[in-house]
Amino acid sequence: MPDRPKTPLLDQITRPVDLKGLTDAQLVQVAHELRQETISAVSVTGGHLGAGLGVVELTTALHAVFDTPRDKVIWDVSHQCYPHKILTGRRDRIRTLRMKDGLSGFTKRSESPFDPFGAAHSSTSISAALGFAVARDLGGVIPEGNGDAIAVIGDGSMSAGMAFEAMNNAGHLGKRLFVILNDNEMSIAPPVGALSSYLSRLYAGEPFQELKAAAKGAVSLLPEPFREGAKRAKDMLKGMAVGGTMFEALGFSYLGPIDGHDMDQLLPVLRTVKARATGPILIHVLTKKGKGYGPAERARDKGHATAKFDMVTGEQKKAPSNAPSYTSVFGNELVKHAAKDDKICAVTAAMPDGTGLNLMAERYPSRCFDVGIAEQHGVTFAAALAAGGMKPFCAMYSTFLQRGYDQVVHDVAIQRLPVRFAIDRAGLVGADGATHAGSFDIGFMSNLPGMVVMAAADEAELVHMVATAAAHNDGPIAFRYPRGEGEGVEMPETPEVLEIGKGRMIQDGKRVALLSFGTRLGEVKKAAESLAAKGITPTIADARFAKPLDRDLILQLAADHEALITIEEGAVGGFGSHVAQLLAEEGVFDSGLKYRSMVLPDTFIDQASPADMYEVAAMNAPQIEAKVLDVLGVATIGEKRA
Ligand SMILES: Cc1ncc(C[n+]2csc(CCOP(=O)(O)OP(=O)(O)O)c2C)c(N)n1
C-alpha cells in the first residue's frame, strides 16, 4: 500500500513480549513507528485520533515494562487504545476499527485478553484496577493470571466523582496499585473546573501558598451568602494541601509530573515503581493530545474525533449533508428561547459541542454551564436551578444520562422539578457501538411518575418539542432525538407548543395501524409506500409522547383496525410496553386485537453504521413491511416458496 508508513521495527512486534528484548533506543523507535501506524489507520477508518497519539510513548513503555496480559492495563474511556491494540496482536485488523464486524473503537473483553476491562464511559478505570488488585490479593484465578493493576486516566475523566470514589477507597485499602494520570490539559473540549487548574498548578511548580491564595480569590468572587461555606471549604483545602498533594491526602504516593513523551523519563519511572511499590501510587504524566500530527495538534479539539482524512493535508472526508443535524436544531432553538426568556439556562457534562450547547455558551455564557464529566452532579445541579426559579435544559446523550439516573429519579422526578432533559444520540449511534447506544432512556424515563417523555419524528418536530419543553414549567419533561441529520423536512416558521400527551395522525388507512414513536417514522412511511404497491394502506400515526400516552388516539386506532404495531428506537420496556399495558388494562386484547411491538432486540448490537445496526435490529422499512404482512397473515413470496 503506497500510503502505509515504513515500520520495520514495529513489523517485528506481534505481542508485547516482543518488546522485552529491545533496547531503550529501540523502544523510542517503536513508539515513533507506532505513531505513524496509528495516524495511517485512523486516516482510513476515522475515529478517536488525538487521545491515542498522546499516549503512544506511554503505551509502548507500559507494555515494555509490565507483563500484560498478566498485568492489567486499564484504559479509562479507552478511546486512546488504538496504539495499545496495535501492540497487542490486533495490528492486522486495525484498519477495521469501528466498522461492522471490525475491531471495536474501545477496549472490549471479548476481543482480547489484553483488554481486561471494557470501557467507553469515563472514569471507571480506577475502580476496575482496584477490583483487579483486590481479586489478585484474595487469590482470584483467571487464565491470564492476576498481576499488577494499572489504571490510565485522563485529566478530564479524573474530574468525575467516580474517580474520586475509587481513589478514596483505594487509598484506604492500601493495595499495590498504579494510577497513571494522563494530563494533557484537554477533555473533548478544554477541561473545566477546579481540578483542572489544580493540576496545572502542580506542574507549574508554584508553591502551595499560591493555591491557597487562589482559593481565597475565588471566595471573594462569590455573592455574600455563599462565602461562608466556601470559606470553610477553603480552610479544608488549605489543611489538605500543606505537606503534599491532594492525591497524597487520599492515601496515594504521588510521583511526577513527568514528560509522557520522553521515554528516558517514562521507562525508568515505570521500572522503579514496578520494582518497589507496596501501596497505591499515582504517577502524573504530562502529554500533548494529538502529539506528532500537525493537523491534530492544531485542531480546536486536538483531533479528539475525526472522520476519515487525507494524511498529508489532514483534511477530513465528510459526506455533504442535506439537512441540519438534530443537535444543531436543538442548539439553535434553545438560543432563540433563551433570547426571549432570561430564566432559560443550560447544563452540559463536558459535551458543549456534541450537544449543541456551544451556541448557548457563546451567546449567553452566564446561563450555560459545562460541569465537566459529571452527569450526576449536572442533573442535581439542574434540579436545584429549577427549584431556584430558573428553567434549566439538561442536555446529555442518552447513554451518558444513564449515569445520572438516580439523580433524575431522586432529585428531579420525586420533587417534580421542571428540568428539561434534551436527550441527544437517542437510539443506535453507529461506530461507537453498544456502549454508546441510546437504547434505554424511553424505558427509564417513562416509568417515572410525572415525567413527560417525547420523541421527535423529524427536525421540525424537534423545534416544537424544544418550545413545548420551554413552556412546560410544572414538572420534568424529556425529549429525545437521534444522532445525525434530520429528514430534510420544511422547518416551521413559528414553533408550536404541543398539547401534552397528544399524538398526531399522519395517514388514514385500513386494517393495520402503525404507531411510531420517534424517527423510525421515516422508515414507517417507506414501508407504507411499498405496502401500497401490494394493495395495503396502513394507517400511520406519530405518538409524539410515550408519557403521558395519548390514550384516545391509541384506543381509537385499536378499535378501528384489526392490527396495531408500535415502533420505537429503544429497548423493550419503553413506549410499546406502555401501550401494551394500556391495551391490556382496557380489555382491548379480550376482543382480539393483533398487537405487535417493534423494539430493539434483547442483545447489545456491535458497531456498524446506524442503518446497518437497525438492520440487525430488524427495524428498517423492509422489516416493518414484513411485520405488517405477517400480522395480516399475508405470506411474503419467499416464505411461500419455502
Ligand atoms: C460518562 C461519560 N461522559 C462523557 C463521555 C464523553 N467523553 C469521551 S472522551 C471525553 C473526554 C475525556 O477527557 P480525558 O479523560 O482528559 O481524555 P483525553 O481525551 O484528553 O485523552 C468525554 C467527555 C464519556 N465517555 N463518558
The ligand as an SDF file (V2000), in Angstrom:
LIG
                    3D

 26 27  0  0  0  0  0  0  0  0999 V2000
  -19.6170    9.3090   31.4920 C   0  0  0  0  0  0  0  0  0  0  0  0
  -19.0850    9.9010   30.2220 C   0  0  0  0  0  0  0  0  0  0  0  0
  -19.4320   11.1570   29.8710 N   0  0  0  0  0  0  0  0  0  0  0  0
  -18.9770   11.6990   28.7210 C   0  0  0  0  0  0  0  0  0  0  0  0
  -18.1460   10.9920   27.9100 C   0  0  0  0  0  0  0  0  0  0  0  0
  -17.6890   11.5730   26.5860 C   0  0  0  0  0  0  0  0  0  0  0  0
  -16.2290   11.6940   26.5410 N   0  0  0  0  0  0  0  0  0  0  0  0
  -15.4610   10.8150   25.8840 C   0  0  0  0  0  0  0  0  0  0  0  0
  -13.8420   11.1640   25.9880 S   0  0  0  0  0  0  0  0  0  0  0  0
  -14.1460   12.5410   26.8760 C   0  0  0  0  0  0  0  0  0  0  0  0
  -13.0200   13.4240   27.3060 C   0  0  0  0  0  0  0  0  0  0  0  0
  -12.0520   12.6820   28.1240 C   0  0  0  0  0  0  0  0  0  0  0  0
  -11.0430   13.5510   28.5030 O   0  0  0  0  0  0  0  0  0  0  0  0
   -9.7430   12.9820   29.1570 P   0  0  0  0  0  0  0  0  0  0  0  0
  -10.0750   11.9730   30.1900 O   0  0  0  0  0  0  0  0  0  0  0  0
   -8.9310   14.1440   29.6000 O   0  0  0  0  0  0  0  0  0  0  0  0
   -9.0260   12.1960   27.9970 O   0  0  0  0  0  0  0  0  0  0  0  0
   -8.3350   12.7450   26.6590 P   0  0  0  0  0  0  0  0  0  0  0  0
   -9.3360   12.5800   25.5590 O   0  0  0  0  0  0  0  0  0  0  0  0
   -7.9560   14.1710   26.8740 O   0  0  0  0  0  0  0  0  0  0  0  0
   -7.1490   11.8710   26.4890 O   0  0  0  0  0  0  0  0  0  0  0  0
  -15.5190   12.7040   27.0950 C   0  0  0  0  0  0  0  0  0  0  0  0
  -16.1400   13.8410   27.8220 C   0  0  0  0  0  0  0  0  0  0  0  0
  -17.8170    9.6830   28.3070 C   0  0  0  0  0  0  0  0  0  0  0  0
  -17.0480    8.8910   27.5510 N   0  0  0  0  0  0  0  0  0  0  0  0
  -18.2930    9.1670   29.4520 N   0  0  0  0  0  0  0  0  0  0  0  0
  1  2  1  0
  2  3  1  0
  2 26  2  0
  3  4  2  0
  4  5  1  0
  5  6  1  0
  5 24  2  0
  6  7  1  0
  7  8  2  0
  7 22  1  0
  8  9  1  0
  9 10  1  0
 10 11  1  0
 10 22  2  0
 11 12  1  0
 12 13  1  0
 13 14  1  0
 14 15  2  0
 14 16  1  0
 14 17  1  0
 17 18  1  0
 18 19  2  0
 18 20  1  0
 18 21  1  0
 22 23  1  0
 24 25  1  0
 24 26  1  0
M  CHG  1   7   1
M  END
$$$$
